[in-house]
Amino acid sequence: MRHFVFMNVPPIDRTPKYSTVQAHLASRVQMFNTMLQDHIRTFRETRPENSNTTIIDIDTHRIFSELYDNAHRYGINATTGYYDHQKKGKNALALEQYFYKDEFHPSYVVHQVLADAIQEQLDARK
């Protein structure tokens, strides 16, 4: 049995690091994700149904977008800023209330939601 898991690019245009080039980056992410989806479709079509191959595509863009748009449901109160590790405990909020742990990387809360969504999709394939 062979397993392939493909994950597209999340909306990195929404990160604090790229806030000044959001529109340009959003179009690039969309273009890449479309190309990836086309490649996944071709890959899937070239595998016979009886080839013992499992192909799973994870839409991290959708997962991140839904989380970002509904952050308050997950206890996240800051989606535009990030936790500043240089402040050493003097941030306005606790780390788990930030979407981003730095200018680019999501916090552990976001990682946990993503991991749960991926696990759910993997479990559905059993």
DSSP file (Angstrom, degrees, kcal/mol; ACC not computed):
  #  RESIDUE AA STRUCTURE BP1 BP2  ACC     N-H-->O    O-->H-N    N-H-->O    O-->H-N    TCO  KAPPA ALPHA  PHI   PSI    X-CA   Y-CA   Z-CA
    1    1 A M              0   0    0      0, 0.0     2,-0.4     0, 0.0    52,-0.2   0.000 360.0 360.0 360.0 133.6    0.0    0.0    0.0
    2    2 A R  E     -a   53   0A   0     50,-2.9    52,-3.3    49,-0.1     2,-0.4  -0.958 360.0-161.0-118.6 135.7    1.3    3.4   -0.9
    3    3 A H  E     -a   54   0A   0     -2,-0.4     2,-0.4    50,-0.2    52,-0.2  -0.953   6.9-174.7-119.9 134.1    0.0    6.6    0.7
    4    4 A F  E     -a   55   0A   0     50,-2.9    52,-2.9    -2,-0.4     2,-0.5  -0.995   1.8-171.9-127.5 128.0    0.4   10.1   -0.7
    5    5 A V  E     -a   56   0A   0     -2,-0.4     2,-0.4    50,-0.2    52,-0.2  -0.982   4.5-169.0-120.9 123.7   -0.7   13.2    1.2
    6    6 A F  E     -a   57   0A   0     50,-3.0    52,-3.8    -2,-0.5     2,-0.4  -0.927   1.0-170.1-112.3 134.6   -0.7   16.6   -0.6
    7    7 A M  E     -a   58   0A   0     -2,-0.4    52,-0.2    50,-0.2    50,-0.0  -0.989  12.9-143.1-125.0 128.3   -1.1   19.9    1.3
    8    8 A N        -     0   0    0     50,-1.8    52,-0.1    -2,-0.4    21,-0.0  -0.211  36.3 -80.2 -80.7 179.3   -1.6   23.2   -0.5
    9    9 A V        -     0   0    0     20,-0.2    -1,-0.1    51,-0.1    52,-0.1  -0.649  43.1-132.4 -84.2 130.3   -0.3   26.5    0.6
   10   10 A P        -     0   0    0      0, 0.0     2,-2.6     0, 0.0    51,-0.2  -0.207  44.8 -76.6 -70.9 172.6   -2.2   28.3    3.3
   11   11 A P    >   +     0   0    0      0, 0.0     3,-2.1     0, 0.0     4,-0.1  -0.402  59.9 165.3 -73.6  73.5   -3.1   32.0    2.9
   12   12 A I  G >   +     0   0    0     -2,-2.6     3,-1.5     1,-0.3     6,-0.3   0.667  65.1  77.3 -65.9 -14.4    0.4   33.3    3.8
   13   13 A D  G 3  S+     0   0    0      1,-0.3    -1,-0.3    -3,-0.2     8,-0.1   0.702  88.4  59.2 -65.8 -17.3   -0.7   36.7    2.3
   14   14 A R  G <  S+     0   0    0     -3,-2.1    -1,-0.3     8,-0.1    -2,-0.2   0.472  82.3 107.6 -90.4  -2.4   -2.6   37.2    5.6
   15   15 A T  S X  S-     0   0    0     -3,-1.5     3,-0.8    -4,-0.1     4,-0.2  -0.402  81.1-118.8 -73.3 152.5    0.5   36.9    7.8
   16   16 A P  G >  S+     0   0    0      0, 0.0     3,-1.2     0, 0.0     4,-0.2   0.844 111.4  63.8 -57.6 -32.6    1.9   40.0    9.4
   17   17 A K  G 3  S+     0   0    0     86,-2.5     3,-0.3     1,-0.3    87,-0.1   0.852 111.6  33.4 -61.8 -35.4    5.2   39.5    7.5
   18   18 A Y  G X  S+     0   0    0     -3,-0.8     3,-1.5    -6,-0.3    -1,-0.3   0.088  77.9 119.2-111.0  23.0    3.5   40.0    4.1
   19   19 A S  G X  S+     0   0    0     -3,-1.2     3,-0.6     1,-0.3    -1,-0.2   0.765  74.4  55.8 -61.6 -25.2    0.8   42.5    5.0
   20   20 A T  G 3  S+     0   0    0     -3,-0.3    -1,-0.3     1,-0.2    -2,-0.1   0.622 115.2  36.3 -84.5 -11.8    2.2   45.1    2.5
   21   21 A V  G <> S+     0   0    0     -3,-1.5     4,-2.5    -8,-0.1     5,-0.3  -0.079  76.2 131.8-127.4  34.4    2.0   42.8   -0.5
   22   22 A Q  H <> S+     0   0    0     -3,-0.6     4,-3.0     1,-0.2     5,-0.2   0.912  70.7  47.2 -56.5 -51.9   -1.2   40.9    0.3
   23   23 A A  H  > S+     0   0    0      1,-0.2     4,-1.8     2,-0.2    -1,-0.2   0.922 115.3  45.5 -61.4 -45.8   -2.9   41.2   -3.1
   24   24 A H  H  > S+     0   0    0      1,-0.2     4,-1.6     2,-0.2    -1,-0.2   0.938 116.7  44.5 -62.8 -47.0    0.2   40.1   -5.1
   25   25 A L  H  X S+     0   0    0     -4,-2.5     4,-2.8     1,-0.2     5,-0.2   0.884 108.8  57.2 -67.4 -38.5    1.0   37.2   -2.8
   26   26 A A  H  X S+     0   0    0     -4,-3.0     4,-2.4    -5,-0.3    -1,-0.2   0.902 107.2  48.7 -59.8 -40.8   -2.6   36.1   -2.7
   27   27 A S  H  X S+     0   0    0     -4,-1.8     4,-2.2    -5,-0.2    -1,-0.2   0.875 111.6  49.7 -68.2 -35.3   -2.7   35.8   -6.4
   28   28 A R  H  X S+     0   0    0     -4,-1.6     4,-2.6     2,-0.2    -2,-0.2   0.905 111.1  48.5 -68.2 -41.9    0.5   33.8   -6.4
   29   29 A V  H  X S+     0   0    0     -4,-2.8     4,-2.8     2,-0.2   -20,-0.2   0.928 112.3  49.5 -63.3 -44.3   -0.7   31.4   -3.7
   30   30 A Q  H  X S+     0   0    0     -4,-2.4     4,-2.2    -5,-0.2    -2,-0.2   0.913 111.0  49.9 -60.5 -43.5   -4.0   30.9   -5.7
   31   31 A M  H  X S+     0   0    0     -4,-2.2     4,-2.3     2,-0.2    -2,-0.2   0.930 112.8  46.4 -62.0 -46.5   -2.0   30.2   -8.8
   32   32 A F  H  X S+     0   0    0     -4,-2.6     4,-2.8     1,-0.2    -2,-0.2   0.935 112.2  50.1 -61.9 -46.3    0.2   27.7   -7.1
   33   33 A N  H  X S+     0   0    0     -4,-2.8     4,-2.3     1,-0.2    -1,-0.2   0.857 110.2  50.6 -63.6 -35.1   -2.7   25.9   -5.4
   34   34 A T  H  X S+     0   0    0     -4,-2.2     4,-2.1    -5,-0.2    -1,-0.2   0.928 111.6  47.6 -66.2 -45.2   -4.5   25.7   -8.7
   35   35 A M  H  X S+     0   0    0     -4,-2.3     4,-2.2     1,-0.2    -2,-0.2   0.907 111.6  50.9 -62.3 -41.7   -1.5   24.1  -10.4
   36   36 A L  H  X S+     0   0    0     -4,-2.8     4,-2.6     1,-0.2    -1,-0.2   0.922 108.5  51.4 -61.5 -44.3   -1.1   21.7   -7.5
   37   37 A Q  H  X S+     0   0    0     -4,-2.3     4,-2.3     1,-0.2    -1,-0.2   0.891 109.3  51.0 -61.0 -39.5   -4.7   20.7   -7.7
   38   38 A D  H  X S+     0   0    0     -4,-2.1     4,-2.3     2,-0.2    -1,-0.2   0.913 111.2  48.0 -62.9 -42.8   -4.2   20.0  -11.5
   39   39 A H  H  X S+     0   0    0     -4,-2.2     4,-2.8     2,-0.2    -2,-0.2   0.884 110.8  50.8 -66.3 -38.9   -1.2   17.9  -10.7
   40   40 A I  H  X S+     0   0    0     -4,-2.6     4,-2.8     2,-0.2    -2,-0.2   0.924 109.7  50.8 -63.5 -43.6   -3.0   15.9   -8.0
   41   41 A R  H  X S+     0   0    0     -4,-2.3     4,-2.4     2,-0.2    -2,-0.2   0.928 113.0  45.4 -59.8 -46.3   -5.9   15.3  -10.5
   42   42 A T  H  X S+     0   0    0     -4,-2.3     4,-1.5     2,-0.2    -2,-0.2   0.916 112.6  51.0 -63.2 -43.8   -3.4   14.0  -13.1
   43   43 A F  H  < S+     0   0    0     -4,-2.8     4,-0.3     1,-0.2     3,-0.3   0.918 111.7  47.7 -59.1 -44.4   -1.6   11.9  -10.5
   44   44 A R  H >< S+     0   0    0     -4,-2.8     3,-1.3     1,-0.2    -1,-0.2   0.902 109.7  52.9 -64.2 -42.2   -4.9   10.4   -9.4
   45   45 A E  H 3< S+     0   0    0     -4,-2.4    -1,-0.2     1,-0.3    -2,-0.2   0.763 105.0  55.2 -67.1 -25.5   -5.9    9.7  -13.0
   46   46 A T  T 3< S+     0   0    0     -4,-1.5    -1,-0.3    -3,-0.3    -2,-0.2   0.457  93.2  82.4 -88.3  -0.4   -2.7    7.8  -13.7
   47   47 A R  S <  S-     0   0    0     -3,-1.3     5,-0.0    -4,-0.3    -1,-0.0  -0.915  81.0-130.2-105.7 118.6   -3.2    5.4  -10.8
   48   48 A P    >   -     0   0    0      0, 0.0     3,-1.9     0, 0.0     5,-0.3  -0.308  23.2-115.4 -62.5 151.7   -5.4    2.4  -11.4
   49   49 A E  T 3  S+     0   0    0      1,-0.3     3,-0.4     2,-0.1     4,-0.2   0.785 115.6  50.9 -60.2 -27.6   -8.1    1.9   -8.8
   50   50 A N  T 3  S+     0   0    0      1,-0.2    -1,-0.3     2,-0.1    -3,-0.0   0.151  78.6 102.8 -97.0  20.0   -6.6   -1.4   -7.8
   51   51 A S  S <  S-     0   0    0     -3,-1.9    -1,-0.2     2,-0.1   -49,-0.1   0.407  89.2-121.4 -84.8   4.3   -3.0    0.0   -7.4
   52   52 A N        +     0   0    0     -3,-0.4   -50,-2.9     1,-0.2     2,-0.5   0.877  66.4 140.8  57.2  38.3   -3.2    0.0   -3.6
   53   53 A T  E     -a    2   0A   0     -5,-0.3     2,-0.5   -52,-0.2    -1,-0.2  -0.952  38.3-161.1-115.8 129.2   -2.5    3.7   -3.7
   54   54 A T  E     -a    3   0A   0    -52,-3.3   -50,-2.9    -2,-0.5     2,-0.5  -0.939   7.3-171.0-108.3 128.5   -4.2    6.2   -1.4
   55   55 A I  E     +a    4   0A   0     -2,-0.5     2,-0.5   -52,-0.2   -50,-0.2  -0.977   6.1 177.7-123.3 120.7   -4.1    9.8   -2.4
   56   56 A I  E     -a    5   0A   0    -52,-2.9   -50,-3.0    -2,-0.5     2,-0.5  -0.982  11.6-161.7-124.1 129.2   -5.3   12.5    0.1
   57   57 A D  E     -a    6   0A   0     -2,-0.5     2,-0.5   -52,-0.2   -50,-0.2  -0.956   7.4-155.8-113.5 127.8   -5.2   16.2   -0.6
   58   58 A I  E     -a    7   0A   0    -52,-3.8   -50,-1.8    -2,-0.5     2,-1.6  -0.876   9.0-146.4-103.3 123.1   -5.5   18.5    2.4
   59   59 A D     >  +     0   0    0     -2,-0.5     4,-2.1     1,-0.2     3,-0.2  -0.616  28.4 166.2 -89.8  79.8   -6.8   22.0    1.7
   60   60 A T  H  > S+     0   0    0     -2,-1.6     4,-2.9     1,-0.2     5,-0.3   0.797  72.7  62.9 -65.8 -27.0   -4.8   23.9    4.3
   61   61 A H  H  > S+     0   0    0    -51,-0.2     4,-2.3    -3,-0.2    -1,-0.2   0.940 107.2  42.3 -61.9 -46.1   -5.8   27.1    2.6
   62   62 A R  H  > S+     0   0    0     -3,-0.2     4,-2.7     2,-0.2     5,-0.2   0.917 114.8  50.3 -66.1 -43.8   -9.4   26.5    3.4
   63   63 A I  H  X S+     0   0    0     -4,-2.1     4,-2.3     1,-0.2    -2,-0.2   0.943 114.1  44.0 -61.1 -48.9   -8.6   25.3    7.0
   64   64 A F  H  X S+     0   0    0     -4,-2.9     4,-3.2     2,-0.2    -1,-0.2   0.908 113.5  51.4 -62.6 -42.0   -6.5   28.3    7.7
   65   65 A S  H  X S+     0   0    0     -4,-2.3     4,-2.8    -5,-0.3    -2,-0.2   0.926 111.4  46.5 -62.9 -45.3   -9.0   30.7    6.2
   66   66 A E  H  X S+     0   0    0     -4,-2.7     4,-1.2     2,-0.2    -1,-0.2   0.910 115.3  46.9 -63.4 -41.4  -11.9   29.3    8.2
   67   67 A L  H  < S+     0   0    0     -4,-2.3     3,-0.3    -5,-0.2    -2,-0.2   0.932 113.6  47.9 -64.6 -45.7   -9.8   29.4   11.4
   68   68 A Y  H >< S+     0   0    0     -4,-3.2     3,-1.0     1,-0.2    -2,-0.2   0.917 113.3  47.3 -60.9 -45.0   -8.6   33.0   10.6
   69   69 A D  H 3< S+     0   0    0     -4,-2.8    -1,-0.2     1,-0.3    -2,-0.2   0.694 124.3  32.5 -72.2 -19.0  -12.2   34.2    9.9
   70   70 A N  T >< S+     0   0    0     -4,-1.2     3,-1.8    -3,-0.3     4,-0.4  -0.117  75.6 137.4-127.0  35.1  -13.6   32.5   13.0
   71   71 A A  G X > +     0   0    0     -3,-1.0     5,-2.1     1,-0.3     3,-2.1   0.823  63.8  66.1 -54.9 -37.5  -10.6   32.9   15.3
   72   72 A H  G > 5S+     0   0    0      1,-0.3     3,-1.4     3,-0.2    -1,-0.3   0.792  91.0  64.5 -59.2 -27.7  -12.7   33.9   18.3
   73   73 A R  G < 5S+     0   0    0     -3,-1.8    -1,-0.3     1,-0.3    -2,-0.2   0.724 106.1  44.6 -66.4 -20.1  -14.2   30.4   18.4
   74   74 A Y  G < 5S-     0   0    0     -3,-2.1    -1,-0.3    -4,-0.4    -2,-0.2   0.231 124.1-100.8-108.2  10.7  -10.8   29.0   19.2
   75   75 A G  T < 5S+     0   0    0     -3,-1.4     2,-0.6     1,-0.3    -3,-0.2   0.625  77.8 139.7  80.1  12.8   -9.9   31.6   21.8
   76   76 A I      < +     0   0    0     -5,-2.1    -1,-0.3     1,-0.1    -2,-0.2  -0.815  20.3 168.5 -94.0 123.0   -7.7   33.5   19.4
   77   77 A N        +     0   0    0     20,-2.0     2,-0.5    -2,-0.6    21,-0.2   0.460  61.6  59.7-112.4  -5.0   -8.1   37.3   19.8
   78   78 A A  E     +b   98   0B   0     19,-1.9    21,-2.7     1,-0.1    22,-0.4  -0.942  45.5 151.7-131.2 111.0   -5.3   38.6   17.7
   79   79 A T  E    S+     0   0B   0     -2,-0.5    -1,-0.1    19,-0.2    19,-0.1   0.574  74.8  46.8-111.9 -14.7   -5.1   37.8   14.0
   80   80 A T  E    S+     0   0B   0    -65,-0.1     2,-0.1   -64,-0.0   -61,-0.1   0.747 111.4  45.4-100.5 -27.0   -3.2   40.8   12.6
   81   81 A G  E    S-     0   0B   0    -66,-0.0    19,-0.5   -65,-0.0     2,-0.3  -0.249  75.3-133.9 -99.7-167.6   -0.4   41.0   15.0
   82   82 A Y  E     -b  100   0B   0     17,-0.1     2,-0.5    19,-0.1    19,-0.2  -0.969  27.5 -89.1-147.5 162.7    1.9   38.4   16.5
   83   83 A Y        -     0   0    0     17,-1.9     2,-0.9    -2,-0.3     3,-0.1  -0.613  39.5-143.9 -74.2 122.6    3.3   37.3   19.8
   84   84 A D    >   -     0   0    0     -2,-0.5     3,-1.5     1,-0.2     4,-0.3  -0.797  12.4-168.3 -95.3 105.7    6.6   39.2   20.3
   85   85 A H  G >  S+     0   0    0     -2,-0.9     3,-0.9    16,-0.3    -1,-0.2   0.698  83.4  68.9 -66.3 -18.6    9.1   36.9   22.1
   86   86 A Q  G 3  S+     0   0    0      1,-0.2    -1,-0.3     2,-0.1    -2,-0.0   0.737  87.3  65.7 -71.5 -21.9   11.3   39.9   22.7
   87   87 A K  G X  S-     0   0    0     -3,-1.5     3,-0.6     2,-0.0    -1,-0.2   0.618  92.4-147.9 -78.1 -11.1    8.8   41.3   25.2
   88   88 A K  T <  S-     0   0    0     -3,-0.9    -3,-0.1    -4,-0.3    -2,-0.1   0.909  75.1 -23.7  44.0  64.9    9.4   38.4   27.6
   89   89 A G  T 3  S+     0   0    0     -5,-0.2    -1,-0.3     4,-0.1    -4,-0.1   0.469 115.0 102.2  88.3   2.1    5.9   38.2   29.1
   90   90 A K    <   +     0   0    0     -3,-0.6    -2,-0.1    -6,-0.2     2,-0.1   0.130  46.9 125.9-105.7  20.9    4.9   41.8   28.4
   91   91 A N  S    S-     0   0    0      2,-0.1    -8,-0.1     1,-0.1     4,-0.0  -0.373  71.9-117.6 -71.4 157.5    2.7   41.1   25.4
   92   92 A A  S    S+     0   0    0     -2,-0.1     2,-0.3     2,-0.0    -1,-0.1   0.829  95.9  23.1 -65.6 -31.0   -0.9   42.3   25.5
   93   93 A L  S    S-     0   0    0      2,-0.0    -2,-0.1   -15,-0.0     2,-0.1  -0.847  91.6 -92.5-131.5 165.1   -2.2   38.8   25.3
   94   94 A A    >   -     0   0    0     -2,-0.3     3,-2.3     1,-0.1     4,-0.3  -0.446  44.9-106.5 -73.5 154.6   -1.0   35.3   26.1
   95   95 A L  G >  S+     0   0    0      1,-0.3     3,-2.1     2,-0.2    14,-0.1   0.857 117.6  60.8 -51.5 -42.3    0.6   33.3   23.3
   96   96 A E  G 3  S+     0   0    0      1,-0.3    -1,-0.3    12,-0.1    11,-0.0   0.604  97.6  60.5 -67.2  -8.7   -2.4   31.0   22.8
   97   97 A Q  G <  S+     0   0    0     -3,-2.3   -20,-2.0   -21,-0.1   -19,-1.9   0.452  91.4  84.0 -94.7  -1.0   -4.6   34.1   22.0
   98   98 A Y  E <   -b   78   0B   0     -3,-2.1    11,-0.2    -4,-0.3     9,-0.2  -0.812  66.0-151.3-101.4 141.5   -2.4   35.0   19.0
   99   99 A F  E    S+     0   0B   0    -21,-2.7     8,-2.7    -2,-0.4     2,-0.4   0.866  88.5  46.0 -71.1 -38.4   -2.9   33.5   15.5
  100  100 A Y  E     -bC  82 106B   0    -19,-0.5   -17,-1.9   -22,-0.4    -1,-0.1  -0.882  59.6-162.9-112.9 137.5    0.8   34.0   14.8
  101  101 A K  S    S-     0   0    0      4,-2.6   -16,-0.3    -2,-0.4     2,-0.2   0.628  86.6  -5.6 -88.6 -14.6    3.8   33.2   17.1
  102  102 A D  S    S-     0   0    0      3,-1.1   -19,-0.1   -21,-0.1   -85,-0.1  -0.822 104.3 -63.5-154.0-165.5    6.0   35.5   15.0
  103  103 A E  S    S+     0   0    0     -2,-0.2   -86,-2.5     1,-0.2   -85,-0.3   0.703 128.7  10.6 -64.3 -18.3    5.6   37.4   11.8
  104  104 A F  S    S+     0   0    0    -88,-0.2    -1,-0.2   -89,-0.1   -89,-0.0   0.689 106.5  80.9-129.6 -37.5    5.1   34.3    9.7
  105  105 A H  S    S-     0   0    0      1,-0.1    -4,-2.6    -5,-0.0    -3,-1.1  -0.602  71.5-122.0 -89.7 136.7    4.5   31.1   11.7
  106  106 A P  B     -C  100   0B   0      0, 0.0    -6,-0.3     0, 0.0    -7,-0.1  -0.303  32.0-105.2 -69.6 157.4    1.2   30.2   13.2
  107  107 A S     >  -     0   0    0     -8,-2.7     4,-2.1    -9,-0.2     3,-0.2  -0.213  34.7 -99.3 -75.0 170.9    0.9   29.6   16.9
  108  108 A Y  H  > S+     0   0    0      1,-0.2     4,-2.3     2,-0.2     5,-0.1   0.797 122.9  61.4 -64.5 -27.3    0.6   26.1   18.5
  109  109 A V  H  > S+     0   0    0    -11,-0.2     4,-2.0     2,-0.2    -1,-0.2   0.935 106.4  45.2 -63.2 -45.2   -3.2   26.6   18.7
  110  110 A V  H  > S+     0   0    0     -3,-0.2     4,-2.5   -11,-0.2    -2,-0.2   0.910 111.6  52.9 -64.5 -43.0   -3.4   27.0   14.9
  111  111 A H  H  X S+     0   0    0     -4,-2.1     4,-2.8     1,-0.2    -1,-0.2   0.892 108.3  50.9 -59.9 -38.8   -1.2   24.0   14.5
  112  112 A Q  H  X S+     0   0    0     -4,-2.3     4,-2.6     2,-0.2    -1,-0.2   0.916 109.7  48.7 -66.8 -42.5   -3.4   21.9   16.7
  113  113 A V  H  X S+     0   0    0     -4,-2.0     4,-2.1     2,-0.2    -2,-0.2   0.923 113.6  47.9 -62.3 -43.2   -6.6   22.9   14.8
  114  114 A L  H  X S+     0   0    0     -4,-2.5     4,-2.5     2,-0.2    -2,-0.2   0.929 111.5  50.0 -62.5 -45.7   -4.8   22.0   11.5
  115  115 A A  H  X S+     0   0    0     -4,-2.8     4,-2.7     1,-0.2    -2,-0.2   0.902 110.3  50.4 -60.2 -41.7   -3.6   18.7   13.0
  116  116 A D  H  X S+     0   0    0     -4,-2.6     4,-2.2     2,-0.2    -1,-0.2   0.899 110.8  49.1 -63.5 -40.8   -7.1   17.8   14.1
  117  117 A A  H  X S+     0   0    0     -4,-2.1     4,-1.8     2,-0.2    -2,-0.2   0.896 112.7  47.4 -66.2 -40.5   -8.5   18.6   10.7
  118  118 A I  H  X S+     0   0    0     -4,-2.5     4,-2.5     2,-0.2    -2,-0.2   0.926 111.2  50.8 -66.0 -44.6   -5.9   16.5    9.0
  119  119 A Q  H  X S+     0   0    0     -4,-2.7     4,-2.8     1,-0.2    -2,-0.2   0.895 107.7  54.1 -59.9 -39.9   -6.5   13.6   11.4
  120  120 A E  H  X S+     0   0    0     -4,-2.2     4,-1.7     1,-0.2    -1,-0.2   0.911 110.0  46.4 -60.5 -43.4  -10.2   13.8   10.7
  121  121 A Q  H  X S+     0   0    0     -4,-1.8     4,-0.6     2,-0.2    -2,-0.2   0.890 113.3  48.9 -68.2 -38.3   -9.6   13.5    7.0
  122  122 A L  H >< S+     0   0    0     -4,-2.5     3,-1.0     1,-0.2     4,-0.3   0.911 110.4  50.9 -66.2 -42.1   -7.2   10.6    7.5
  123  123 A D  H >< S+     0   0    0     -4,-2.8     3,-1.3     1,-0.3    -1,-0.2   0.841 102.9  60.2 -63.7 -33.6   -9.7    8.8    9.8
  124  124 A A  H 3< S+     0   0    0     -4,-1.7    -1,-0.3     1,-0.3    -2,-0.2   0.722 100.1  57.6 -67.1 -20.4  -12.4    9.2    7.2
  125  125 A R  T <<        0   0    0     -3,-1.0    -1,-0.3    -4,-0.6    -2,-0.2   0.548 360.0 360.0 -86.6  -9.1  -10.3    7.2    4.7
  126  126 A K    <         0   0    0     -3,-1.3    -1,-0.2    -4,-0.3    -2,-0.1   0.499 360.0 360.0 -73.4 360.0  -10.1    4.1    7.0
